């Protein structure tokens, strides 16, 4: 079957290890099922895997990808949940210290077929297109958990999103606006700020710009470069929810005095549960939300999508059509 997979690892030239070619079809195993993939989404996680982050060389070759929507063996239209807990784990799978994502221990979704635990399948709402369904499993699920599980917000709250163009950022804007939050974004790219306003943001600001008023929560994906701005932008008692640190995880100033004096909450957030993915899919369908798709291309052209993401020239999700 056709797949996009990592054949080798390179921290300096990640795309050098990417191959789009034939791989064996999934083998059957107890408790798992095979999904015929219709569409699959690309994430920064896939580029980092090619750099060797979370994917050591002894697991190669590894089919990449966490996001997929397709048809199960019974003909049901489904969305794949990418978090795989360890055998015997009970409860929130994101808290399992031995959890993994598809494409880390188990072959990923950028293929014509993918094998997943049967419990990891979520019904695809009929009103949700294949392209939009492929956006939800990673970036959108991460955004959903940040906003609705961890931030402790109520409608009418003001939320700052650090960054405007990536899959998580656009999902945060669209989900937050639909839930009745006032969404602000920061960006180094004025055009991306304008597009964020078009999809639901109330205002866009330059990175590091002083805000006209403090906010109730900050959604932080950037890390070191924006950390002080995030702390300084919060109301007393506000929350910073962190799902990534693309600019590094060691800010020049930890801002500990401001954090304790203002009684700020700092929360880590990683992916989401299968139940949250199911609720997310229903929420998107019920509210008529159309996840922002940067581009759709056939899986055979996956290298072009990887190059686009590695270059940072993305607004929304890159989706591959598979079958």
C-alpha positions as CSV (number, residue, x, y, z in Angstrom):
1,X,0.0,0.0,0.0
2,X,1.1,3.6,-0.6
3,X,2.4,5.4,2.5
4,X,4.5,8.3,3.6
5,X,7.2,7.0,6.0
6,X,10.4,7.8,7.8
7,X,13.3,5.7,6.4
8,X,16.0,7.6,8.3
9,X,16.4,10.4,10.8
10,X,18.1,13.7,10.4
11,X,17.9,16.6,12.9
12,X,19.4,19.0,10.3
13,X,17.6,17.8,7.1
14,X,14.4,16.0,8.2
15,X,12.9,15.7,4.8
16,X,15.9,13.6,3.6
17,X,14.5,10.6,5.5
18,X,11.0,10.9,4.1
19,X,9.9,8.3,1.6
20,X,6.6,8.1,-0.2
21,X,6.3,4.6,-1.5
22,X,5.0,1.1,-0.8
23,X,4.7,-0.5,2.6
24,X,3.1,-3.7,3.8
25,X,-0.6,-3.7,4.7
26,X,-1.3,-3.8,8.5
27,X,-1.2,-7.2,10.2
28,X,-4.2,-8.3,12.2
29,X,-3.9,-8.3,16.0
30,X,-6.3,-9.0,18.9
31,X,-8.4,-5.9,19.9
32,X,-7.2,-3.9,16.9
33,X,-9.0,-3.1,13.7
34,X,-8.1,-1.8,10.3
35,X,-9.3,1.5,8.8
36,X,-9.3,2.2,5.1
37,X,-8.1,5.8,5.2
38,X,-10.0,8.4,3.1
39,X,-8.2,11.5,4.3
40,X,-5.2,12.2,6.7
41,X,-3.9,15.3,8.3
42,X,-0.3,16.5,8.6
43,X,1.1,17.9,11.9
44,X,4.3,19.4,13.1
45,X,4.7,16.1,15.0
46,X,5.4,14.4,11.7
47,X,8.3,16.8,10.9
48,X,9.7,16.4,14.4
49,X,9.5,12.7,14.0
50,X,11.8,12.9,11.0
51,X,14.2,14.9,13.2
52,X,14.2,11.9,15.6
53,X,12.1,13.5,18.4
54,X,10.0,10.7,19.9
55,X,11.1,8.4,17.1
56,X,14.4,6.6,17.5
57,X,16.2,5.0,14.6
58,X,15.6,1.5,15.9
59,X,11.8,1.8,15.1
60,X,12.3,2.6,11.5
61,X,10.8,2.4,9.0
62,X,7.8,4.1,10.5
63,X,4.7,5.3,8.7
64,X,4.1,8.8,9.8
65,X,0.8,10.6,10.7
66,X,-1.6,10.9,13.6
67,X,-4.8,12.2,11.9
68,X,-7.1,10.1,9.8
69,X,-10.7,9.6,8.8
70,X,-11.9,6.6,6.9
71,X,-14.1,3.5,6.9
72,X,-13.8,0.6,9.3
73,X,-14.2,-3.1,8.5
74,X,-17.9,-2.9,9.1
75,X,-18.4,0.0,6.6
76,X,-18.8,2.7,9.3
77,X,-17.4,6.2,8.7
78,X,-15.0,6.9,11.5
79,X,-12.3,9.3,12.9
80,X,-9.2,7.8,14.4
81,X,-8.1,8.7,17.9
82,X,-4.3,8.8,17.9
83,X,-3.5,8.3,21.6
84,X,-2.7,4.7,22.3
85,X,-2.6,3.8,26.0
86,X,-0.5,0.9,27.4
87,X,-2.1,-2.5,27.9
88,X,-4.3,-2.6,30.9
89,X,-4.5,1.2,31.4
90,X,-7.8,2.5,32.7
91,X,-8.9,6.1,32.8
92,X,-7.7,9.2,31.0
93,X,-5.3,7.9,28.4
94,X,-3.4,11.2,28.2
95,X,-2.2,10.6,31.8
96,X,-0.8,7.2,31.0
97,X,3.0,7.6,31.4
98,X,3.5,4.8,28.8
99,X,1.0,6.2,26.3
100,X,2.1,6.9,22.7
101,X,0.8,8.5,19.6
102,X,0.3,6.6,16.3
103,X,3.6,6.9,14.4
104,X,5.7,6.6,17.6
105,X,5.4,2.9,18.6
106,X,2.7,1.9,16.1
107,X,2.5,2.6,12.4
108,X,0.8,5.9,11.6
109,X,-2.0,7.2,9.4
110,X,-0.4,8.5,6.3
111,X,-1.2,5.4,4.4
112,X,-4.0,3.7,2.5
113,X,-4.7,1.6,5.7
114,X,-4.0,2.0,9.4
115,X,-4.3,-0.5,12.2
116,X,-5.6,1.0,15.5
117,X,-7.2,-0.3,18.8
118,X,-10.9,-0.9,18.1
119,X,-11.7,1.4,21.1
120,X,-9.9,4.3,19.3
121,X,-12.6,4.8,16.6
122,X,-15.0,7.7,16.9
123,X,-18.1,8.0,14.6
124,X,-17.7,10.6,11.9
125,X,-20.8,12.9,11.9
126,X,-22.5,12.7,8.5
127,X,-22.4,16.4,8.1
128,X,-18.7,16.6,8.5
129,X,-16.7,16.4,5.2
130,X,-13.7,13.9,4.9
131,X,-11.3,16.8,4.6
132,X,-12.6,18.5,7.8
133,X,-12.8,15.2,9.7
134,X,-9.1,14.6,9.0
135,X,-8.2,17.8,10.9
136,X,-9.6,16.9,14.3
137,X,-7.5,14.1,15.8
138,X,-4.5,16.1,16.9
139,X,-4.5,19.9,16.5
140,X,-8.2,20.3,17.0
141,X,-8.4,17.8,19.9
142,X,-5.5,19.6,21.5
143,X,-7.3,23.0,21.2
144,X,-10.6,21.5,22.5
145,X,-8.9,20.2,25.7
146,X,-7.0,23.4,26.2
147,X,-10.1,25.6,26.0
148,X,-12.9,23.4,27.4
149,X,-11.2,21.0,29.8
150,X,-8.2,22.9,31.2
151,X,-8.7,26.6,31.0
152,X,-11.8,26.8,33.3
153,X,-13.4,29.5,31.1
154,X,-17.0,30.6,30.7
155,X,-18.6,32.3,27.7
156,X,-17.7,36.0,27.5
157,X,-14.1,35.4,28.6
158,X,-11.2,37.0,26.7
159,X,-8.6,34.5,25.5
160,X,-5.2,35.3,23.9
161,X,-3.7,32.9,21.4
162,X,0.0,33.2,21.0
163,X,0.4,32.7,17.2
164,X,-2.2,32.8,14.5
165,X,-1.5,30.5,11.6
166,X,-0.9,26.9,12.8
167,X,-3.4,24.1,13.1
168,X,-3.8,24.5,16.9
169,X,-4.0,28.3,16.7
170,X,-6.7,28.3,14.0
171,X,-8.6,25.6,15.9
172,X,-8.5,27.6,19.1
173,X,-9.9,30.7,17.3
174,X,-12.7,28.8,15.6
175,X,-13.7,26.8,18.7
176,X,-13.4,29.7,21.1
177,X,-15.5,32.0,18.9
178,X,-18.2,29.3,18.5
179,X,-18.3,28.9,22.3
180,X,-18.8,32.6,23.0
181,X,-15.2,33.6,24.0
182,X,-13.6,36.8,22.7
183,X,-10.5,35.5,20.9
184,X,-7.4,37.6,20.4
185,X,-4.3,36.5,18.6
186,X,-0.7,37.6,18.2
187,X,1.4,37.1,15.1
188,X,4.6,38.3,13.4
189,X,2.7,38.1,10.1
190,X,0.1,40.8,9.5
191,X,-1.6,38.8,6.8
192,X,-2.1,35.8,9.1
193,X,-3.6,38.2,11.7
194,X,-6.1,39.4,9.1
195,X,-7.0,35.9,8.3
196,X,-7.4,35.0,11.9
197,X,-10.0,37.8,12.2
198,X,-11.8,36.5,9.2
199,X,-12.2,33.1,10.9
200,X,-13.5,34.4,14.2
201,X,-10.8,36.3,16.1
202,X,-12.0,39.6,17.6
203,X,-8.6,41.3,17.2
204,X,-5.0,40.6,16.0
205,X,-1.9,42.1,17.6
206,X,1.8,42.1,16.7
207,X,3.9,39.6,18.7
208,X,4.8,41.2,22.0
209,X,2.4,44.1,21.6
210,X,0.9,45.6,24.7
211,X,-2.7,44.7,24.9
212,X,-5.5,47.2,25.5
213,X,-6.6,45.2,28.5
214,X,-5.6,42.0,30.3
215,X,-7.1,38.6,29.4
216,X,-8.6,35.7,31.3
217,X,-6.5,33.0,29.7
218,X,-3.6,32.6,27.3
219,X,-3.2,29.6,25.0
220,X,0.6,29.1,24.7
221,X,2.2,27.1,22.0
222,X,5.3,29.2,21.3
223,X,7.2,29.0,24.6
224,X,10.3,31.0,25.4
225,X,9.8,33.8,22.9
226,X,6.3,34.7,24.2
227,X,6.4,33.5,27.8
228,X,6.9,36.9,29.5
229,X,4.2,38.5,27.3
230,X,1.8,35.7,28.3
231,X,2.4,36.2,32.0
232,X,2.1,40.0,31.7
233,X,-1.1,39.8,29.6
234,X,-3.2,37.9,32.3
235,X,-5.7,39.1,34.8
236,X,-5.1,38.1,38.4
237,X,-6.2,34.5,38.8
238,X,-5.9,33.9,35.0
239,X,-4.5,30.8,33.3
240,X,-1.8,30.0,30.9
241,X,-2.5,26.7,29.1
242,X,0.6,25.3,27.4
243,X,0.6,22.6,24.7
244,X,4.0,23.3,23.1
245,X,7.2,25.3,23.1
246,X,8.3,25.7,19.5
247,X,10.7,28.5,20.3
248,X,12.2,26.6,23.2
249,X,11.3,25.7,26.7
250,X,13.7,27.9,28.7
251,X,12.5,31.5,28.8
252,X,15.0,34.1,29.8
253,X,12.7,35.1,32.8
254,X,10.5,32.5,34.5
255,X,8.4,35.3,35.9
256,X,7.8,33.4,39.2
257,X,7.1,36.4,41.3
258,X,4.3,37.6,39.0
259,X,2.9,34.1,38.8
260,X,2.5,33.7,42.6
261,X,1.7,37.3,43.3
262,X,-1.1,37.4,40.7
263,X,-2.1,33.8,41.6
264,X,-1.9,32.7,38.0
265,X,-2.5,29.1,37.0
266,X,0.0,27.3,34.6
267,X,-1.4,24.2,33.1
268,X,0.1,21.7,30.7
269,X,-2.1,20.2,28.1
270,X,-1.4,17.3,25.8
271,X,-3.9,15.9,23.2
272,X,-7.2,14.7,24.6
273,X,-9.2,11.6,25.3
274,X,-11.3,9.5,23.0
275,X,-14.4,10.9,24.6
276,X,-13.2,14.5,24.1
277,X,-12.6,13.7,20.4
278,X,-16.2,12.4,20.0
279,X,-17.6,15.5,21.7
280,X,-15.4,17.7,19.5
281,X,-16.6,16.1,16.3
282,X,-20.2,16.6,17.5
283,X,-19.5,20.2,18.5
284,X,-18.0,21.0,15.1
285,X,-20.9,19.4,13.2
286,X,-23.6,21.0,15.4
287,X,-22.1,24.5,15.0
288,X,-21.4,24.2,11.3
289,X,-17.7,24.9,11.9
290,X,-15.5,24.3,8.9
291,X,-11.9,23.8,10.1
292,X,-9.4,25.9,8.2
293,X,-7.7,23.8,5.6
294,X,-4.5,25.3,4.1
295,X,-4.4,22.8,1.2
296,X,-5.5,19.4,0.1
297,X,-3.2,17.2,-1.9
298,X,-3.0,13.5,-2.8
299,X,-0.9,11.3,-0.6
300,X,1.4,10.7,-3.5
301,X,2.4,14.3,-3.2
302,X,3.1,14.1,0.5
303,X,6.6,15.5,0.2
304,X,5.2,18.8,-1.0
305,X,3.0,19.0,2.1
306,X,6.0,18.2,4.4
307,X,8.1,20.8,2.7
308,X,5.3,23.4,3.1
309,X,5.0,22.7,6.8
310,X,8.7,22.6,7.4
311,X,9.0,26.0,5.7
312,X,6.3,27.5,8.0
313,X,4.1,28.6,5.1
314,X,0.9,27.3,6.5
315,X,-2.4,28.7,7.7
316,X,-4.6,25.9,9.0
317,X,-4.3,22.2,8.3
318,X,-2.6,20.4,5.4
319,X,-4.8,17.4,4.4
320,X,-3.9,14.4,2.2
321,X,-6.6,12.6,0.2
322,X,-5.9,8.9,0.2
323,X,-8.7,6.9,-1.2
